[in-house]
Amino acid sequence: MKPPYDITPRILKSIVSVSEKIGEINASHLQKPPTELRKKNRIKTIQSSLEIEGNTLSFEQITALLDNKRVVAPKKDILEVKNAIVVYDQLANLKYSSLSSLCKAHQLFMQGLIEFPGKLRSKPVGIVKGNKLAHAAPPSTLVKSLLNDLFTYLKKDPEILLIKSCVFHYEFEFIHPFMDGNGRMGRLWQTLILKEYSPIFEFLPIEWIIKQKQKEYYNALSLSDKQGQSTIFIEFMLEVIDEALNSVLQTQNTTLTSHDRIVIFSEQIKKKRFTRQDYLRSFKEISTATASRDLKQAVSLGLVEKTGDKNKTEYAFISLF
């Protein structure tokens, strides 16, 4: 069954805004941030998502762990971060539409933290706030079939991935398929789905904005529960995504270096042979002389091979970034 939700004017407005911002990002070649910014955003993502679950490690402590430095903190918190680093490093190897891939990610995320990481729950589970049961998840006997239905929707429904990522996030939290780690997994999997929609989302710290809006995040989940559909949660998450994209456009330096251009172009052209004119078509803002310098430098660094001469000159990447 298709999960229940409505497409509201608020959702349509966000879709238009998100699409426009992705277009601006692509036009400005910002879809893959520089290495240092990617690292910072990844740390913000891990720190924010785990802090929502009660982890105490700071941005600086997680940075130290990434640099293989010693950190003084609770062992459980350190293990949570180390596991998260492994999982996010594996994003390229995870299949967004695969249940077995999701279970593998959960195993990596929760290794050493719970008894059966990567295994769907076989017991009832609920979310308690204070002394009240805020959410009673479906019986464990239904978990596998509900997840299969959800992945079928993800793979086969014609809805755009932007919306399906939000629907999946909500429905995953509603099903609560694991004994623990469902919150971090739901946020991770939405990132993975969005990455399929546009490469910019791999290093976009959506979780950081969710952390800033944690109360609204849980409120959107709760209101959607009460309505029996994910519409309110979709509205909330699309606005979070829009805000995250806006931060890229506002804060990132759009001046690309020669190396930045070469890296971006290698991802576009792959192993195909190309000419200087092909390179210029991707970077209309640079001159012919600048394009020649970029390619000459790439050749001298052993990144690109050059064949032919004058107007018959062609290039090809020796290895991709």
C-alpha positions in Angstrom: 0.0 0.0 0.0 1.1 3.6 -0.7 1.7 5.5 2.5 -1.0 8.1 3.1 -0.2 11.8 2.6 -1.5 14.8 0.7 0.4 17.2 -1.6 -0.4 20.6 -0.1 0.3 24.2 -1.3 3.1 24.4 1.3 4.7 21.2 0.0 4.5 22.5 -3.6 6.0 25.8 -2.6 9.0 24.0 -1.0 9.5 21.7 -4.0 9.8 24.8 -6.3 12.2 26.5 -3.9 14.3 23.4 -3.4 14.5 22.8 -7.2 15.5 26.4 -7.9 18.3 26.2 -5.3 19.6 22.9 -6.7 19.6 24.6 -10.1 21.6 27.5 -8.7 24.0 25.2 -7.0 24.6 23.1 -10.1 25.1 26.3 -12.2 27.7 27.5 -9.7 29.4 24.1 -9.6 28.8 23.9 -5.8 27.4 20.3 -5.9 30.6 18.9 -4.4 32.0 21.2 -1.8 35.8 21.5 -1.3 37.4 18.7 0.8 37.7 20.7 4.0 34.1 21.9 3.9 32.9 18.3 3.2 34.8 17.1 6.3 33.3 19.9 8.4 29.8 19.2 7.2 30.2 15.5 7.8 31.3 16.1 11.4 28.3 18.5 11.9 26.0 15.8 10.5 27.4 13.1 12.8 27.5 15.3 15.9 24.0 16.7 15.4 22.3 13.4 14.7 23.9 11.7 17.7 23.3 14.6 20.0 19.6 14.3 19.3 20.0 10.7 20.7 21.9 12.0 23.8 25.5 11.7 22.7 27.8 14.2 24.5 30.7 14.5 22.1 31.4 18.0 20.7 32.4 19.0 17.2 36.0 19.3 18.3 36.1 15.8 19.9 34.6 14.2 16.8 37.2 16.0 14.7 39.9 14.6 17.0 38.5 11.0 16.6 38.5 11.5 12.8 42.2 12.5 13.1 42.9 9.3 15.2 43.6 11.4 18.3 42.7 10.3 21.9 39.5 11.7 23.3 38.4 11.5 26.9 34.6 10.8 27.0 32.2 8.0 27.9 33.1 4.8 26.0 29.6 4.4 24.7 29.6 7.9 23.2 33.0 7.3 21.6 31.8 4.0 20.1 28.6 5.7 18.7 30.7 8.3 16.9 33.3 5.8 15.6 30.4 3.7 14.3 28.8 6.7 12.7 32.0 7.7 11.0 32.2 4.2 9.4 28.6 4.3 8.3 28.8 7.7 6.6 32.0 6.7 4.9 30.1 3.8 3.4 27.3 6.0 1.9 28.5 5.3 -1.6 28.2 1.6 -1.1 24.7 1.6 0.4 21.7 1.1 -1.8 18.9 3.4 -0.9 16.2 1.0 -2.2 17.5 -2.1 -0.5 16.3 -3.5 2.8 19.4 -5.7 3.2 21.5 -2.6 2.8 19.5 -0.8 5.5 20.1 -3.7 7.9 23.8 -3.7 7.0 23.9 0.1 7.8 22.2 -0.5 11.1 24.7 -3.3 12.0 27.5 -0.9 11.4 25.8 1.9 13.3 24.9 -0.2 16.4 27.9 -2.6 16.5 28.9 -3.1 20.2 26.0 -0.9 21.4 23.1 -3.4 21.3 22.7 -7.2 21.4 21.6 -7.9 17.8 22.7 -5.0 15.5 21.2 -5.2 12.0 18.4 -7.5 13.1 14.7 -6.5 12.9 13.1 -6.4 16.3 11.1 -9.4 17.6 9.6 -7.6 20.6 7.2 -4.8 21.1 8.7 -1.3 21.4 7.4 2.2 22.1 8.6 5.8 22.6 8.1 7.1 26.1 8.1 10.8 27.0 8.1 11.4 30.7 5.6 9.0 32.1 3.5 8.8 28.9 3.7 6.4 26.0 4.1 8.9 23.0 4.2 6.2 20.3 3.4 2.5 20.3 5.1 0.9 17.2 3.3 -1.8 15.2 3.6 -5.4 16.4 7.0 -7.0 15.6 5.2 -9.6 13.5 4.3 -6.9 11.0 7.7 -5.2 10.8 9.1 -7.1 7.9 6.0 -6.8 5.7 5.6 -3.1 6.5 9.2 -2.5 5.5 8.8 -4.5 2.3 5.7 -2.3 1.5 7.7 0.8 2.2 10.7 -0.2 0.0 8.2 -1.1 -2.8 6.8 2.4 -2.6 10.4 3.8 -2.6 11.3 1.8 -5.7 8.2 1.8 -7.8 5.9 4.7 -6.9 6.2 7.6 -9.5 6.4 10.2 -6.8 9.6 12.3 -6.9 12.4 11.2 -4.6 12.4 14.5 -2.8 9.0 13.7 -1.3 9.6 10.0 -1.0 12.6 10.7 1.1 10.4 12.5 3.6 7.7 9.9 3.5 10.3 7.1 4.1 11.8 9.0 7.0 8.4 9.3 8.7 7.1 5.8 8.0 10.5 4.3 9.1 10.1 6.1 12.5 6.5 5.0 12.7 7.4 1.3 12.1 10.4 1.5 14.5 11.9 -1.6 13.0 14.9 -2.0 15.3 15.1 -2.2 19.1 17.3 0.9 19.2 19.0 3.3 16.7 15.8 4.1 14.7 16.2 7.9 14.9 19.7 8.0 13.6 18.9 5.4 10.9 15.8 7.3 9.7 17.9 10.5 9.3 20.7 8.6 7.6 18.4 6.9 5.1 16.7 10.1 4.1 20.2 11.5 3.3 20.9 8.4 1.2 17.7 8.8 -0.7 18.3 12.5 -1.2 21.8 11.7 -2.5 20.2 9.7 -5.2 18.1 12.8 -6.0 21.1 15.2 -6.2 24.8 14.7 -5.3 24.8 17.9 -3.2 22.9 16.0 -0.4 25.8 13.7 0.4 27.6 16.4 2.3 24.7 18.7 3.3 24.3 18.8 7.1 20.5 18.4 7.2 20.8 16.7 10.6 22.4 19.9 12.0 19.3 21.9 11.1 17.1 19.2 12.5 19.0 19.5 15.7 18.4 23.3 15.8 14.7 22.5 15.3 14.6 19.4 17.4 11.3 20.4 19.2 9.6 21.1 15.8 11.0 17.8 14.4 9.4 15.7 17.1 6.3 17.8 17.0 5.9 17.1 13.2 6.4 13.4 13.9 3.8 13.5 16.6 1.2 15.5 14.7 1.6 13.2 11.7 1.0 10.2 14.0 -2.2 11.8 15.2 -3.4 12.5 11.6 -2.5 9.1 10.5 -0.5 10.4 7.5 2.9 12.0 6.9 1.8 15.3 5.3 2.9 17.6 8.2 6.2 15.8 8.5 6.8 16.2 4.7 6.1 19.9 5.0 8.5 20.3 7.9 11.3 18.3 6.3 11.1 20.0 2.9 11.5 23.3 4.7 14.6 21.9 6.5 16.0 20.8 3.2 15.4 24.2 1.6 17.1 25.9 4.5 20.1 23.6 4.2 20.4 24.3 0.5 20.1 28.0 1.2 23.1 27.8 3.6 25.2 26.4 0.8 24.3 29.4 -1.5 24.9 31.9 1.3 28.1 30.8 2.9 30.1 28.9 0.3 32.8 30.7 -1.7 31.8 30.4 -5.3 35.3 31.2 -6.7 36.6 27.9 -7.9 40.3 27.0 -8.1 41.9 25.2 -11.0 41.9 22.0 -9.0 38.2 22.5 -8.1 37.3 22.7 -11.8 39.3 19.7 -12.7 37.7 17.6 -9.9 34.2 18.7 -10.9 34.8 18.1 -14.6 36.2 14.6 -14.0 32.9 13.7 -12.3 31.0 14.9 -15.3 33.1 13.4 -18.1 34.3 10.2 -16.4 36.6 8.2 -18.6 35.4 9.8 -21.9 37.9 11.6 -24.1 37.3 15.4 -24.3 38.6 18.6 -25.9 39.4 22.0 -24.4 36.1 23.2 -25.9 34.2 20.5 -23.9 36.0 21.8 -20.8 35.0 25.4 -21.6 31.4 24.4 -22.1 31.2 23.3 -18.5 32.9 26.5 -17.2 31.5 29.4 -19.3 32.9 31.9 -16.9 36.6 31.2 -17.6 38.7 32.2 -20.6 40.3 30.0 -23.2 43.7 30.8 -21.7 42.5 29.7 -18.2 41.1 26.5 -19.6 44.5 25.8 -21.3 46.3 26.4 -18.0 43.9 24.2 -16.1 44.5 21.3 -18.5 48.2 21.8 -18.8 48.5 21.7 -15.0 46.3 18.5 -14.8 48.6 16.9 -17.4 51.8 17.9 -15.5 50.3 16.4 -12.3 49.6 13.1 -14.0 45.8 13.5 -13.6 45.1 13.8 -17.3 46.7 12.3 -20.4 47.0 14.4 -23.6 47.0 13.1 -27.2 47.2 14.8 -30.5 48.3 18.4 -31.3 46.7 21.8 -32.0 43.1 21.5 -33.1 43.2 17.7 -32.8 44.3 17.7 -29.2 42.2 15.4 -26.9 42.4 14.6 -23.2 41.3 11.8 -20.9 41.4 11.4 -17.1 43.9 8.8 -16.0 42.1 8.3 -12.7 38.9 9.8 -11.3 38.7 11.6 -8.0 
